[in-house]
Amino acid sequence: MSHLVWVIDDDADFLRLMSAMLTEAGYRVELFADPHLIINGPERDRPALIILDLLFAHIATGWTLLEILRRRLGRPAIPVILTSVDPRQLQAPPPGFHPGGEVVVVDKFALLKQLPMLLKRLSNSH
């Protein structure tokens, strides 16, 4: 059974690209253009990895969404790749936020190059 990856981003082109890359690499993929579908939606299969944009129009930040997901999904922690095209979003997390070892912050364009290496690291940890 292949690992499930959630991709949460309001950019439709990025969602399509991630879906194609992850599916080709053998992962099952769930795409979310609206983060409220996860927050307010039904229970879903637990992902092995979450790729999360840091900038949304209708939620404070991806950092906020990450905290909500952590509470909802509980332990063990799920690896998360936080990404954005806005370099300001990639700087230090908000005060009081502790990303933990399972969180990687990477520029969206760099993610396209680094995704195979990050997926390999994920598969080696399972």
Secondary structure, 3 states (H helix, E strand, C coil): CCCEEEEECCCHHHHHHHHHHHHHCCCEEEEECCCHHHHCCCCCCCCCEEEEECCCCCCCCHHHHHHHHHHHHCCCCCCEEEEECCHHHHCCCCCCCCCCCCEEEEEHHHHHHHHHHHHHHHHHHC
